[in-house]
Amino acid sequence: GNGQLAHAPGPRPVGSGLGREAGVTGEELKARLEQVPLPDEAVAEERAWELVCSAYRSELEAGAAEGGRPRKKAGRRSLIGRPASKAWALAAVLAIGVVVSPARALVTDLVKDVVQGPKVESTTVSTSPPGGGRLLVQSRAGTWVTDDDGSRRHLGDFEDSTWSPQGRFIAATDERQLVAMAPDGEVRWALTRPSRPSLPSWNSPDGFRIAYIEGRQLRVVAGDGTGDTLLASGAAAVRPSWRPGPAHELAFVRAGDRVEALSVDSGRRPFSWVARGQVRGIEWSDDGSRLLAWTRQSAVVLDSGGHALWHHSTSPGSEIESARLRPGSSQIAIVEGGGQARVILAAPRRPARVLLAAQSLANPIWSADGSELMVAWPEADQWLFLRGTSLNRVDALSDVSKQFSPGSSGATSFPRTTGWCCSR
């Protein structure tokens, strides 16, 4: 249903043998089944209650800080008995680990009532990821940077942005300029171009180069704003990706389906790879050993020479919206759209694992150390953070749109996160 999200748990035990003997009536079987505990029922219930209590305490603390009266203490049954905020509902659903299936139809109906209840505005305003770090965010109002404490700073009316390697600077673009600035908004330099620059990408680890797209041109400029140069023509509107390391090697997409690697300093072209379908995005791994490229139907991992190592294909009726390599790992987080969206964790020689499923999910982004995965849930106006070694804990930040649309009295659009950087 709309707004419903399922968090996929691990395998469950099957069958208890109840009702196999002859002579058991339907009423007797029903009575016996009602006495059978669900697997890990007590643990799941306790975990759900702890999360709900935590959310409730946060609301009390926020109300006290604003001089308001604490709300009446909730009884243990109040979550189902009254309209719940989406933050509380999400905590309950994910902690219990509900999966939509005929065998759990009654539980599913209950969850649907909670998730789809009237929205109650959250009193907790924060944009800080649970595990720390800073976010670079694009909204209709422009570019924003969030800090560890949840505060937000509006940097200007820019259309796109990206972090420098250590998060010391930000490159942003508008209708005519490529700008480099500090996270506090202080502009260090601005490059004015004849037409609209877009999709900036800052190389690592030294930060000496910034690549960007202008029309069908792939261009590069030094980190101090000098030496703007044309690298290649016929480039597609896909963000170029720098291979980590001192070689200043850049991968980009030519219009259509060709991925090319280029040494910016020497002009050497290490490889060219042709995809089966239009390439929607590319990304080098953090160690520079693999390049991820994805189309609507598949995500392909190449080695540093442009040879395909393995790939993940979408299920029938789905298409890949976005994909991201997990830092320090061979895993890929993939968002598949088409009907109900799914977040999938794929790895070579292993079956893909579904992490989340909902009506709308988008834009997966890993933390710098790969310990957290951020996923946008526009329909619920939330950012979801999957945490833990198995990504089996989910935290949510609510009312995201309003926090990046100050002073707006009408409908707001959901913002897009362009980067998640290290802590200060």
C-alpha positions in Angstrom: 0.0 0.0 0.0 1.0 3.6 -0.3 3.5 4.7 2.4 4.1 1.2 3.5 7.7 0.1 4.1 9.0 -3.4 4.8 12.3 -4.2 6.3 13.4 -7.7 5.2 14.6 -9.9 8.1 16.5 -13.1 7.9 15.1 -16.6 7.4 12.3 -17.8 9.7 11.6 -21.3 11.0 8.8 -23.0 9.1 5.9 -25.1 10.5 5.3 -26.6 14.0 3.3 -29.7 13.0 0.2 -28.4 14.7 -3.0 -29.9 13.4 -1.5 -32.8 11.6 -3.3 -35.5 13.6 -6.7 -36.6 12.6 -9.9 -35.3 14.2 -8.8 -31.7 14.9 -11.5 -29.2 14.0 -10.9 -25.8 12.5 -11.8 -24.0 15.8 -9.4 -26.2 17.7 -6.6 -25.6 15.2 -7.2 -21.9 15.4 -7.0 -22.0 19.2 -3.7 -23.9 19.0 -2.2 -21.6 16.5 -3.0 -18.5 18.6 -0.9 -20.1 21.4 2.2 -20.6 19.2 4.7 -17.7 19.8 6.2 -16.0 16.8 10.0 -16.6 16.4 11.9 -14.2 18.7 8.6 -12.6 19.6 9.7 -11.3 23.0 13.0 -9.9 21.7 11.3 -8.2 18.8 8.6 -6.7 21.0 11.2 -5.4 23.5 13.3 -3.9 20.7 10.3 -2.2 19.2 9.3 -0.7 22.5 12.8 0.6 23.2 12.8 2.5 19.9 9.3 3.9 20.5 10.3 5.0 24.0 13.4 6.7 22.6 11.4 8.6 20.0 8.9 9.7 22.7 11.8 10.9 25.0 13.2 12.9 22.1 9.8 14.6 21.7 9.6 15.4 25.4 13.1 16.9 25.5 12.4 19.0 22.4 9.2 20.3 23.9 10.9 21.2 27.1 13.7 23.0 25.2 11.1 25.1 23.5 9.3 26.0 26.7 6.3 23.8 25.9 4.5 21.4 28.2 5.6 17.7 28.2 3.0 15.5 26.6 1.0 13.0 28.7 3.0 9.9 29.1 2.0 7.2 26.6 0.8 3.9 27.8 2.2 0.7 26.2 -0.8 0.3 23.9 -1.1 3.9 22.8 0.9 3.5 19.5 -1.9 1.5 17.9 -4.8 3.3 19.7 -4.2 6.8 18.3 -2.8 8.4 15.1 1.0 8.0 15.1 3.7 10.2 13.6 5.5 8.5 10.7 8.8 8.6 12.7 7.2 6.5 15.5 5.4 4.2 13.0 8.6 3.6 11.1 10.5 2.7 14.2 7.8 0.2 15.2 7.6 -1.4 11.8 11.3 -1.8 11.3 12.1 -3.0 14.8 9.5 -5.7 14.5 10.8 -6.7 11.1 7.4 -7.1 9.4 7.3 -8.7 5.9 4.2 -8.5 3.8 3.1 -12.1 3.2 -0.1 -14.1 3.4 1.1 -15.9 6.5 1.3 -12.5 8.3 -1.8 -10.9 6.9 -3.2 -9.9 10.3 0.1 -8.3 11.3 0.3 -6.5 8.0 -3.1 -5.0 8.4 -2.1 -3.7 11.8 1.1 -2.2 10.4 -0.8 -0.6 7.5 -3.1 1.1 10.0 -0.1 2.6 11.9 2.0 3.7 8.9 -0.9 5.2 7.0 -2.4 7.0 9.9 -2.7 10.8 9.9 0.7 12.5 10.1 1.6 14.3 13.3 4.3 16.9 12.9 7.6 15.9 14.6 8.8 18.2 17.4 12.4 17.0 16.8 14.1 19.0 14.1 17.5 17.5 13.0 19.3 16.8 9.8 22.3 15.1 11.4 23.0 11.5 10.4 22.9 9.1 13.4 26.5 8.0 12.9 27.8 11.5 12.4 29.2 13.4 9.4 28.0 16.2 7.2 25.6 16.2 4.3 25.6 18.3 1.1 22.0 18.9 0.0 20.3 20.3 -3.0 16.8 21.7 -2.7 14.7 24.1 -4.7 16.1 26.9 -2.5 19.7 26.0 -3.5 22.7 24.3 -1.8 22.9 23.5 1.9 25.4 21.9 4.2 24.4 20.2 7.4 26.7 19.8 10.4 27.2 17.1 13.0 24.9 18.9 15.5 22.0 18.9 12.9 22.3 22.6 12.1 21.9 23.7 8.5 23.6 26.4 6.4 22.3 27.8 3.1 25.3 28.4 0.8 23.4 30.0 -2.1 21.2 29.5 -5.1 23.3 26.8 -6.7 22.0 23.9 -8.9 24.6 21.2 -8.1 27.4 20.6 -5.7 30.1 18.1 -4.5 32.6 17.8 -1.7 36.4 18.1 -2.0 38.2 14.9 -0.8 38.5 15.8 2.9 35.4 18.0 3.0 37.4 21.2 3.3 35.8 22.8 0.3 32.7 22.5 -1.9 32.4 22.9 -5.7 29.0 24.2 -6.9 27.5 25.3 -10.1 24.8 27.7 -11.3 23.7 29.0 -14.7 27.0 30.4 -15.7 29.6 29.7 -12.9 31.6 26.9 -11.3 32.4 28.1 -7.7 34.7 26.8 -5.0 33.8 27.7 -1.5 34.4 26.7 2.1 31.6 24.9 4.0 30.8 28.2 5.8 29.9 29.7 2.4 33.1 31.8 1.9 33.8 31.8 -1.9 37.4 31.1 -2.8 37.1 31.5 -6.5 34.5 31.5 -9.3 34.9 30.5 -13.0 32.5 32.0 -15.4 31.6 30.0 -18.5 29.7 30.8 -21.8 27.1 28.2 -21.0 25.8 26.2 -18.0 28.4 24.1 -16.2 27.1 21.0 -14.4 28.0 17.7 -12.6 31.3 18.8 -10.9 33.6 16.1 -9.6 36.6 16.7 -7.3 39.5 14.3 -7.5 41.1 12.5 -4.6 43.2 12.4 -2.6 45.0 15.7 -3.4 42.1 17.7 -4.7 44.2 19.3 -7.4 41.5 18.9 -10.2 37.8 19.5 -10.7 36.1 17.9 -13.7 32.7 19.1 -14.9 30.3 18.9 -17.9 29.4 21.9 -20.1 27.0 21.0 -22.8 28.7 18.0 -24.6 32.1 19.0 -23.3 34.1 17.3 -20.6 36.3 20.0 -19.0 38.8 20.2 -16.1 40.1 23.1 -14.0 42.8 23.2 -11.3 41.7 23.2 -7.7 42.7 26.9 -7.4 40.5 27.9 -10.4 43.2 28.2 -13.0 44.0 26.3 -16.2 40.4 25.5 -17.4 40.8 23.0 -20.2 38.7 21.0 -22.7 39.4 17.2 -22.2 36.9 15.6 -24.6 33.9 16.3 -26.7 30.7 14.2 -27.0 30.3 13.7 -23.3 27.0 12.6 -21.8 25.3 14.3 -18.9 26.7 11.8 -16.4 28.9 12.9 -13.5 32.5 11.9 -14.2 34.3 9.9 -11.6 38.0 10.2 -10.6 40.0 7.1 -9.9 41.5 7.5 -6.4 45.3 7.9 -6.4 48.0 10.3 -7.7 47.5 9.5 -11.5 44.7 12.0 -12.0 42.8 9.3 -14.1 39.2 10.2 -14.9 36.3 8.0 -16.1 33.4 9.6 -18.1 30.6 8.6 -20.3 30.4 9.5 -24.0 26.9 10.2 -25.3 25.1 6.9 -25.5 26.7 3.8 -24.0 30.5 4.1 -23.9 32.5 4.5 -20.7 36.1 5.8 -21.2 39.0 6.3 -18.9 41.4 9.2 -19.4 44.7 10.3 -17.9 44.2 14.0 -17.4 48.0 14.7 -17.2 49.3 12.6 -20.1 46.3 12.2 -22.3 46.6 8.4 -22.2 43.3 6.4 -22.5 43.6 3.2 -20.4 40.4 1.7 -21.6 37.0 2.1 -23.4 34.0 -0.1 -22.5 30.7 -0.3 -24.3 27.6 -1.0 -22.2 24.4 -2.8 -23.2 22.1 0.2 -22.8 22.4 3.9 -21.9 24.8 4.4 -19.0 23.1 6.3 -16.1 26.0 6.6 -13.7 29.6 5.5 -12.9 31.7 5.4 -9.8 35.2 4.2 -8.9 35.7 2.2 -5.7 37.6 3.9 -2.9 40.7 1.8 -3.6 40.6 2.5 -7.3 40.5 -1.2 -8.3 37.0 -1.3 -9.6 34.6 0.9 -11.6 30.8 0.6 -11.3 28.7 1.5 -14.2 24.9 1.1 -14.3 22.1 1.2 -16.9 18.4 0.8 -16.5 18.7 -3.0 -16.5 22.1 -3.9 -15.0 24.9 -2.8 -12.8 28.3 -3.9 -14.0 31.6 -3.9 -12.1 34.8 -3.4 -14.2 38.4 -3.9 -13.2 40.9 -1.1 -13.6 41.5 -2.2 -17.2 37.9 -2.0 -18.2 37.1 -5.8 -18.1 33.8 -6.8 -16.7 34.2 -8.7 -13.4 30.5 -9.4 -12.4 27.1 -7.8 -12.8 23.7 -7.6 -11.3 20.6 -7.7 -13.5 17.2 -6.2 -12.5 14.1 -8.3 -11.9 11.4 -8.3 -14.6 9.4 -5.1 -14.6 12.1 -3.1 -12.6 14.8 -0.7 -13.5 17.9 0.6 -11.7 17.4 4.1 -10.4 20.8 4.4 -8.8 23.7 2.3 -7.5 26.6 2.9 -5.1 29.7 0.9 -4.2 30.2 0.3 -0.5 33.5 1.7 0.7 36.0 -1.0 1.8 33.8 -3.7 0.3 32.8 -5.4 -3.0 29.1 -4.8 -2.2 26.8 -2.5 -4.1 23.6 -0.8 -2.8 21.1 -0.6 -5.6 17.7 1.1 -5.8 15.3 -0.7 -8.2 12.2 1.2 -9.2 9.0 0.1 -11.0 5.9 -0.4 -8.9 7.2 -1.0 -5.5 10.8 0.3 -5.1 13.5 -1.9 -3.4 16.9 -1.3 -1.9 19.1 -4.3 -2.8 22.6 -5.2 -1.5 24.4 -7.1 -4.2 27.9 -8.8 -4.1 29.8 -11.2 -6.4 28.9 -14.9 -6.1 26.1 -14.2 -3.6 22.4 -13.9 -3.9 21.2 -10.3 -3.8 19.6 -9.3 -0.5 16.5 -7.0 -0.2 17.1 -4.4 2.5 14.0 -2.2 2.2 10.8 -2.1 0.0 8.4 0.8 -0.2 6.3 2.8 -2.7 9.2 5.3 -3.3 12.9 5.0 -2.4 15.8 6.8 -4.0 19.4 8.0 -3.9 21.4 5.6 -1.9 24.6 7.2 -0.3 27.2 5.4 1.9 28.9 7.0 4.8 32.7 7.5 4.3 33.5 4.3 6.2 30.7 2.2 4.7 29.0 1.6 8.1 25.8 3.4 7.2 23.6 3.6 4.1 21.3 6.6 3.6 18.2 6.2 1.5 15.7 8.8 0.6 12.0 8.1 1.1 10.2 11.0 -0.5 6.7 9.7 0.0 7.2 9.8 3.7 9.3 12.9 3.6 12.1 11.0 5.4 15.8 10.1 5.2 16.4 6.5 6.3 19.7 5.4 7.7 20.5 1.6 7.6 23.1 0.8 10.2 25.0 -2.2 11.7 27.2 -4.9 10.2 24.1 -6.4 8.5 22.4 -3.0 7.9 19.5 -4.4 10.0 18.9 -1.2 12.1 17.0 1.7 10.6 16.8 5.2 11.9 14.8 8.0 10.3 14.9 11.8 10.1 11.5 13.2 9.4 10.0 16.4 7.8 13.0 16.7 5.5 11.4 18.9 2.9 10.4 21.7 5.3 13.8 21.9 6.8 15.3 22.9 3.4 12.4 25.1 2.3 12.5 27.9 4.9 9.6 30.3 4.8 7.6 28.2 2.3 3.9 28.2 2.9 2.9 25.9 0.1 3.9 22.5 -1.1 7.7 21.7 -0.9 9.8 19.5 -3.0 11.9 16.7 -1.6 15.7 17.6 -1.5 18.5 15.6 -3.1 21.6 14.7 -1.2 24.8 15.0 -3.3 27.4 14.0 -0.7 28.1 12.6 2.8 31.4 13.7 4.1 33.6 12.9 7.1 33.2 14.7 10.5 35.2 17.8 11.2 
